[in-house]
């Protein structure tokens, strides 16, 4: 699997650390209550197919949202997490 | 049909003409008292104990493919009870006791081999942690022996004891741990359940779960609708997909775990060994292949195959620990889909939908749990109350933070286990 860092270009998967579902970018309101926070922290869609997740480029420190397929390991797109509208 | 040594000899003399199929292949009935989704180790064991312990024989197991074709047929076969935390400790202790009586209970040879497990340690701190874990195991009533370097050398003379980076300081020896023939466990439970009247329905994928007024009433399948008031889910890495049919999400991420096997070799490794300074564990199968594995690939995946970096890490650790196997040729590798929970411990609980029960979160340790999981899940389904050894496997522990079982002390968060 190869992931494209927006700043460094396509690199081997070894250079990256997986940081879970990209929903980490969309935190609930701090006062949202424990049901919302439980859902955000623990429950997952966990799709078999196309997903968006967060990867950290260990070399340059960029957080990247990677769109990829969990069944085929195909990578469809990579964008800097900082550029993702929230 | 009862199996015995006498029967084997008799059939040998009769040209093996007297064997019958080990289970029926029935069509689904329109309704059952209970359904188990998932014909793997956990689902089949649950059906067996529902029939045996609770007299529920008008039940069916629904399997999308063939029986035992998932993780129970593609693991590294290790059986152990060496956990340290309340919750896991009593559960796996109970499970190991069931393993020890499984072959007579099922009249089936699962080749359970209590060859002993040795968890190596490579520093003073790791020795302290091993001593503490060993004490926890002894307090639970199981067995643990803290071996020093010479003690390990007597058992495993072929290790590289003087590795510059990770010299072997000793090991925690769990003599009752070992391995079993993984497929046979599924087949044994399947045969035991079938002989008690349970319908094992293969090639039957569940496509929908019917819910009326907050309680479950049946399922839609590729072989037609089936009604039941109690439905247990035991689908491991596919839990999120089945839960979605019932309209809720679960605290599970599915990850791929790889395993490897070499060509058949003469007996060299008599135990199960784990490397304490990297992710590597190994045993030798009865056919002679060295069976080993390491860590997850560490990203969400449903591909039943892994990537090269993890394979490299595992092989590097292997050769560091036991250079003796450096010339063994690897025959094949494969991957299984693990249902990873946030704290690394499983869930056996009711759901908010009445009559729908959840069994998941086995992470990379589901095989040894098969009998205990089936026993406790059957108890929960039959009586609607948790079985004592599994009472802490609650679904709500993540929300409340009470009773988190984080065996590795890394935190209750996805991707840390």
HADDOCK unambig.tbl for C-alpha pairs under 7 A between the chains (distance, minus, plus):
assign (segid A and resid 14 and name CA) (segid B and resid 309 and name CA) 6.70 0.50 0.50
assign (segid A and resid 18 and name CA) (segid B and resid 298 and name CA) 6.89 0.50 0.50
assign (segid A and resid 18 and name CA) (segid B and resid 299 and name CA) 5.74 0.50 0.50
assign (segid A and resid 20 and name CA) (segid B and resid 415 and name CA) 6.81 0.50 0.50
assign (segid A and resid 34 and name CA) (segid B and resid 399 and name CA) 6.88 0.50 0.50
assign (segid A and resid 38 and name CA) (segid B and resid 398 and name CA) 6.96 0.50 0.50
assign (segid A and resid 38 and name CA) (segid B and resid 399 and name CA) 5.05 0.50 0.50
assign (segid A and resid 42 and name CA) (segid B and resid 251 and name CA) 4.82 0.50 0.50
assign (segid A and resid 42 and name CA) (segid B and resid 342 and name CA) 6.66 0.50 0.50
assign (segid A and resid 43 and name CA) (segid B and resid 249 and name CA) 5.71 0.50 0.50
assign (segid A and resid 43 and name CA) (segid B and resid 250 and name CA) 4.97 0.50 0.50
assign (segid A and resid 43 and name CA) (segid B and resid 251 and name CA) 4.03 0.50 0.50
assign (segid A and resid 43 and name CA) (segid B and resid 252 and name CA) 6.69 0.50 0.50
assign (segid A and resid 44 and name CA) (segid B and resid 249 and name CA) 6.16 0.50 0.50
assign (segid A and resid 44 and name CA) (segid B and resid 250 and name CA) 6.25 0.50 0.50
assign (segid A and resid 44 and name CA) (segid B and resid 251 and name CA) 5.92 0.50 0.50
assign (segid A and resid 44 and name CA) (segid B and resid 252 and name CA) 6.36 0.50 0.50
assign (segid A and resid 44 and name CA) (segid B and resid 253 and name CA) 6.75 0.50 0.50
assign (segid A and resid 45 and name CA) (segid B and resid 240 and name CA) 6.80 0.50 0.50
assign (segid A and resid 45 and name CA) (segid B and resid 249 and name CA) 6.36 0.50 0.50
assign (segid A and resid 46 and name CA) (segid B and resid 240 and name CA) 6.17 0.50 0.50
assign (segid A and resid 46 and name CA) (segid B and resid 253 and name CA) 5.55 0.50 0.50
assign (segid A and resid 46 and name CA) (segid B and resid 254 and name CA) 6.72 0.50 0.50
assign (segid A and resid 48 and name CA) (segid B and resid 302 and name CA) 6.08 0.50 0.50
assign (segid A and resid 70 and name CA) (segid B and resid 300 and name CA) 6.58 0.50 0.50
assign (segid A and resid 70 and name CA) (segid B and resid 301 and name CA) 4.51 0.50 0.50
assign (segid A and resid 70 and name CA) (segid B and resid 302 and name CA) 5.41 0.50 0.50
assign (segid A and resid 70 and name CA) (segid B and resid 303 and name CA) 6.56 0.50 0.50
assign (segid A and resid 71 and name CA) (segid B and resid 301 and name CA) 6.29 0.50 0.50
assign (segid A and resid 71 and name CA) (segid B and resid 302 and name CA) 4.83 0.50 0.50
assign (segid A and resid 71 and name CA) (segid B and resid 303 and name CA) 4.64 0.50 0.50
assign (segid A and resid 72 and name CA) (segid B and resid 303 and name CA) 6.16 0.50 0.50
